[in-house]
Amino acid sequence: MPVVNAILDMTQRPASMRNLSIGRSILVCATIAFIILTVAPANAATRIKDICRVKGQEENTLQGWGLVVGLNGTGDGGQFLPTIRPLAQMLQLMGNQLGDGGPLELKDAKNIALVLVTATVPAAGGRQGDKVDCQVMSIGAAKSLQGGRLFMTPLTGPIAGSTKVFAISEGWITVEDSSTPTTAVVHRGCRLEADFFNRYIKDDKITLVLDKNHANFQLAQEIAELVNTEQGFLNSDGNMARALDPVNIEINIPVGYRGDPVLFVSLIQEIPLLEIQGEARVVINERSGSIVIDGDVEIGPVVVTHKNVVVEAVGTSATDRFFAVNPNQEETTKLQSLIEALGSVQVSNEDIISIIKNIERSGRLHASLIIE
């Protein structure tokens, strides 16, 4: 409505003002068009960093066992010995020695819960003193962690048996999902006690790692060839990169960039890719009922019988193609057309998913089927 009103108001202005307004509008439209034409293609290109990461830039997970205190009677209780033992040890370390009754003196403790504490250090690394969130999960008989506070908990590395403390966690518990009150988070409750510098250079080389949804031999080789043909690198002989396997591409850092490897990596990551020829896939999420397919996924000769509906795909040649239920639809062997045809005759989404699975079992689905 505001745009319409503006146009109507213009018609009531003097001719000189209308011409001025129209001229400005044309100028604005031309400017926008110029921006779209000059900026959009550059932003639309897929870059190496969109589908690859640099090896060494990985997240680190820290873990430890801790106690949540201050619960309103919803803790593990005095009969759960795995909680009572560390509570007794904590009291003794703080100078509160137990009497002759030992841990049994804590049999009425209902406001404490034993928890697993984990924290993730970002892939970019971290410095001593940085604070990150930590997750808290009850492992005992506690009914809820709501209202509790995580007692100071040392976190070690992910390797079993590691005793080096990388971080300390403590703070007020926040239960974010009321349906699972035994799982919670402590926002910025983990303080790093060590620096995390993720090394990404080894022997003057970096390694690009394709993400799992793009990893294949062809794409790895294409990226290596793109890097080798890039003209902007100093002291490059055209043999910087080579694909090691479907996932890893090893790149030698040219001599001219070894003093500034960050610049080199940033330039590599910005290299635009041509059209990505990935593996044909069909992804099904059974919980939500969603089906995501590559538009080029085809099926071999197959007959689909569902209740009173029979659909036949008899081949992949120009004369032997899938005969769609809709007579206006073009004959094709594409899975997408089969799904649309089944949907047009009211076949349920659940049944369509079952049909796709059976086509895959018969060996007639020319794509990878991923069930989530």
KAGI-V231836 format. One record per residue. RES is the residue in one small letter. SS is DSSP state (helix for helix, strand for strand, loop for the rest). Layout:
RES;SS, RES;SS
This chain:
m;loop, p;helix, v;helix, v;helix, n;helix, a;helix, i;helix, l;helix, d;helix, m;helix, t;helix, q;loop, r;loop, p;loop, a;helix, s;helix, m;helix, r;helix, n;helix, l;helix, s;helix, i;helix, g;helix, r;helix, s;helix, i;helix, l;helix, v;helix, c;helix, a;helix, t;helix, i;helix, a;helix, f;helix, i;helix, i;helix, l;helix, t;helix, v;helix, a;helix, p;helix, a;helix, n;helix, a;helix, a;loop, t;loop, r;strand, i;helix, k;helix, d;helix, i;helix, c;strand, r;strand, v;strand, k;loop, g;loop, q;loop, e;loop, e;loop, n;strand, t;strand, l;strand, q;strand, g;strand, w;strand, g;strand, l;strand, v;strand, v;strand, g;loop, l;loop, n;loop, g;loop, t;loop, g;loop, d;loop, g;loop, g;loop, q;loop, f;loop, l;helix, p;helix, t;helix, i;helix, r;helix, p;helix, l;helix, a;helix, q;helix, m;helix, l;helix, q;helix, l;helix, m;loop, g;loop, n;loop, q;loop, l;loop, g;loop, d;loop, g;loop, g;helix, p;helix, l;helix, e;helix, l;helix, k;loop, d;loop, a;loop, k;loop, n;loop, i;loop, a;strand, l;strand, v;strand, l;strand, v;strand, t;strand, a;strand, t;strand, v;strand, p;loop, a;loop, a;loop, g;loop, g;strand, r;loop, q;loop, g;loop, d;loop, k;strand, v;strand, d;strand, c;strand, q;strand, v;strand, m;strand, s;strand, i;loop, g;loop, a;loop, a;loop, k;loop, s;loop, l;loop, q;loop, g;loop, g;loop, r;strand, l;strand, f;strand, m;strand, t;strand, p;strand, l;strand, t;strand, g;loop, p;loop, i;loop, a;loop, g;loop, s;loop, t;loop, k;loop, v;strand, f;strand, a;strand, i;strand, s;strand, e;strand, g;strand, w;strand, i;loop, t;strand, v;loop, e;loop, d;loop, s;helix, s;helix, t;helix, p;loop, t;loop, t;strand, a;strand, v;strand, v;strand, h;strand, r;strand, g;strand, c;strand, r;strand, l;strand, e;loop, a;loop, d;loop, f;strand, f;loop, n;loop, r;loop, y;loop, i;loop, k;strand, d;loop, d;loop, k;strand, i;strand, t;strand, l;strand, v;strand, l;strand, d;loop, k;loop, n;loop, h;loop, a;loop, n;loop, f;helix, q;helix, l;helix, a;helix, q;helix, e;helix, i;helix, a;helix, e;helix, l;helix, v;helix, n;helix, t;helix, e;loop, q;loop, g;loop, f;loop, l;loop, n;loop, s;loop, d;loop, g;loop, n;loop, m;loop, a;strand, r;strand, a;strand, l;loop, d;loop, p;loop, v;loop, n;strand, i;strand, e;strand, i;strand, n;strand, i;loop, p;loop, v;helix, g;helix, y;helix, r;loop, g;loop, d;loop, p;helix, v;helix, l;helix, f;helix, v;helix, s;helix, l;helix, i;helix, q;helix, e;loop, i;loop, p;strand, l;loop, l;loop, e;loop, i;loop, q;loop, g;loop, e;loop, a;loop, r;strand, v;strand, v;strand, i;strand, n;strand, e;loop, r;loop, s;loop, g;loop, s;strand, i;strand, v;strand, i;strand, d;loop, g;loop, d;loop, v;loop, e;strand, i;strand, g;loop, p;loop, v;strand, v;strand, v;strand, t;strand, h;strand, k;loop, n;loop, v;strand, v;strand, v;strand, e;strand, a;strand, v;loop, g;loop, t;loop, s;loop, a;loop, t;loop, d;loop, r;loop, f;strand, f;loop, a;loop, v;loop, n;loop, p;loop, n;loop, q;loop, e;loop, e;loop, t;strand, t;loop, k;strand, l;helix, q;helix, s;helix, l;helix, i;helix, e;helix, a;helix, l;helix, g;helix, s;helix, v;loop, q;loop, v;loop, s;loop, n;helix, e;helix, d;helix, i;helix, i;helix, s;helix, i;helix, i;helix, k;helix, n;helix, i;helix, e;helix, r;helix, s;loop, g;loop, r;loop, l;strand, h;loop, a;loop, s;strand, l;strand, i;strand, i;strand, e;loop
